[in-house]
């Protein structure tokens, strides 16, 4: 038993989060508040003494990861496999606009059916590209080592669901992450276990693509 740990950390706030606008793979920067969130969370996560940091190459995740790099000295490895779900015509629309323009597609998605939102990726396809990136980084950790994965709400949900062995129809059972909050998977004798979820703040509304 190697007892390794994976910390999935969602990026800080963006203007599209505030507007309840679907970001997907659109490259949106952090707000000033998002940068402050990342700085605060980085100080807390540094106390876990991470051994490695990997991140989506979209700027909202990369900028969040950079704050952890600044306090730990760890180099961030960026990988497009950790990007948020590509959602085609949904990207840039508000939640209300999506429900009005794509009502049936939205309903099916909320019911857990496999849906190519806006003609984009299936959730299982996101997991197919993200989880191998995570597991490859895990293999390089020392015993009881810690990996921080800086990514996006939807991608994190799907990666956790896959790593826990949950059926994709049940991934929605995992609540979303608030900006700059994190979830922790620990390695046990029978696989990965969810040790913490949406940690980092008192309960607050989750605003993001996976809500």
C-alpha positions in Angstrom: 0.0 0.0 0.0 1.5 3.3 -1.1 -1.1 5.5 0.6 -0.9 8.3 -2.0 -3.4 11.2 -2.1 -4.9 13.2 -4.9 -6.3 16.7 -4.2 -8.6 17.9 -6.9 -8.7 21.7 -6.7 -11.1 23.8 -8.7 -10.0 27.2 -10.2 -10.9 30.6 -8.7 -13.8 32.8 -9.7 -14.2 34.2 -13.3 -16.6 36.8 -14.6 -18.5 34.1 -16.4 -19.0 32.3 -13.1 -20.6 35.4 -11.8 -22.8 35.7 -14.9 -23.8 32.0 -14.6 -22.5 31.6 -18.1 -21.3 28.2 -19.4 -17.5 28.3 -19.9 -16.6 24.9 -21.0 -13.3 25.0 -22.9 -13.5 28.8 -23.5 -10.4 30.4 -22.0 -11.7 32.9 -19.4 -9.3 34.6 -16.9 -9.7 34.9 -13.2 -11.3 38.0 -11.6 -9.4 39.9 -9.0 -11.5 38.0 -6.4 -10.6 34.7 -8.1 -6.9 35.5 -7.7 -7.4 36.3 -4.0 -9.3 33.0 -3.6 -6.4 31.2 -5.2 -3.9 32.9 -3.0 -5.8 32.0 0.2 -6.4 28.4 -0.8 -2.8 28.0 -1.9 -1.6 28.8 1.6 -3.9 26.1 3.1 -3.0 23.5 0.5 0.7 24.2 0.9 0.3 22.8 4.5 -0.4 19.4 2.9 3.2 19.4 1.6 2.3 18.4 -2.0 4.9 16.5 -4.0 3.6 17.5 -7.5 1.1 19.9 -9.2 -0.6 19.4 -12.5 -3.1 21.7 -14.1 -5.3 22.3 -17.0 -3.7 24.7 -19.5 -6.7 27.0 -19.6 -5.7 30.3 -18.0 -8.2 30.2 -15.1 -6.7 26.9 -13.9 -3.1 27.8 -14.8 -3.3 31.1 -12.8 -4.8 29.3 -9.8 -2.0 26.7 -9.9 0.6 29.4 -10.2 -0.4 30.6 -6.7 0.4 27.2 -5.2 3.7 27.1 -7.1 4.6 30.5 -5.6 4.3 29.2 -2.1 5.7 25.7 -2.5 8.3 26.2 -5.2 6.8 23.3 -7.2 6.8 23.4 -11.0 3.3 23.1 -12.5 2.9 20.7 -15.3 0.1 21.8 -17.7 -2.0 19.3 -19.6 -4.9 19.9 -22.0 -6.4 16.6 -20.9 -7.5 18.4 -17.7 -9.5 21.0 -19.5 -13.2 21.5 -18.9 -15.8 19.8 -21.0 -16.1 21.1 -24.5 -19.8 21.9 -24.9 -20.1 23.4 -28.4 -23.1 25.8 -28.8 -23.7 25.8 -25.0 -20.5 27.7 -24.4 -21.1 31.4 -23.6 -24.8 30.9 -22.8 -26.3 31.5 -19.4 -28.0 28.7 -17.6 -31.4 30.3 -18.4 -30.5 30.6 -22.1 -29.5 27.0 -22.3 -32.7 25.8 -20.8 -34.7 28.0 -23.2 -32.7 27.0 -26.4 -31.9 23.4 -25.6 -34.6 22.3 -23.2 -34.7 18.6 -24.1 -31.0 18.3 -24.1 -30.7 20.0 -20.8 -33.4 17.9 -19.2 -31.7 14.7 -20.4 -28.4 15.8 -19.0 -29.9 16.7 -15.6 -31.4 13.2 -15.5 -28.0 11.6 -16.0 -28.4 10.5 -19.6 -25.3 10.6 -21.9 -25.7 13.9 -23.7 -23.3 15.7 -26.0 -24.1 19.1 -24.7 -24.1 21.6 -27.5 -22.6 18.9 -29.8 -19.6 18.6 -27.5 -18.0 15.9 -25.4 -19.7 13.2 -23.4 -18.9 13.1 -19.7 -17.3 9.7 -20.2 -15.0 11.1 -22.8 -13.9 13.8 -20.5 -13.0 11.1 -17.9 -11.3 9.1 -20.6 -8.8 12.0 -21.3 -8.5 13.4 -17.7 -8.1 10.3 -15.6 -5.0 8.9 -17.4 -3.3 12.2 -16.9 -4.0 12.0 -13.2 -3.0 8.4 -12.8 0.2 8.9 -14.7 1.2 11.7 -12.3 0.2 9.5 -9.3 2.6 6.8 -10.5 5.5 9.2 -10.1 4.7 10.1 -6.4 6.6 8.7 -3.5 4.9 6.5 -0.9 2.2 8.6 0.9 2.9 11.4 -1.6 0.3 14.1 -2.5 -0.6 15.2 -6.0 -2.6 18.5 -6.5 -4.7 18.5 -9.7 -5.9 22.0 -10.7 -8.9 21.7 -13.0 -12.5 22.6 -13.5 -15.8 21.6 -11.8 -17.2 19.3 -14.4 -13.9 17.6 -15.2 -13.2 17.1 -11.5 -16.6 15.5 -10.9 -16.1 13.1 -13.8 -12.6 12.2 -12.8 -13.6 11.5 -9.2 -16.6 9.4 -10.4 -14.4 7.3 -12.6 -11.6 6.9 -10.0 -14.2 5.8 -7.4 -15.6 3.2 -9.8 -19.1 4.8 -9.9 -21.3 4.3 -12.9 -21.4 7.4 -15.0 -25.2 7.7 -14.5 -24.4 8.3 -10.8 -21.7 10.9 -11.2 -24.2 13.6 -10.6 -24.5 12.4 -7.0 -21.2 14.1 -6.4 -22.0 17.7 -5.6 -20.2 20.5 -7.4 -17.2 22.4 -6.1 -17.3 26.0 -5.2 -14.6 28.2 -6.7 -11.1 27.4 -5.3 -12.5 24.5 -3.1 -11.1 21.0 -3.4 -11.8 17.3 -2.9 -9.4 14.7 -1.7 -9.1 11.0 -2.8 -6.9 8.7 -0.7 -5.4 5.4 -1.9 -6.5 2.4 0.1 -6.3 -1.4 -0.1 -9.4 -1.6 -2.2 -8.8 1.5 -4.4 -9.6 5.2 -4.1 -11.7 6.6 -1.3 -13.3 10.0 -1.1 -11.9 11.6 2.0 -13.0 15.2 1.6 -15.4 16.9 -0.8 -15.9 20.7 -1.5 -13.5 21.6 1.3 -12.1 25.0 1.9 -15.0 27.2 2.8 -18.2 27.3 4.8 -21.1 26.1 2.6 -21.8 28.5 -0.2 -23.6 28.3 -3.6 -21.8 26.4 -6.3 -21.7 28.4 -9.6 -20.3 26.6 -12.6 -20.8 24.5 -15.7 -21.7 21.3 -13.7 -24.6 22.8 -11.8 
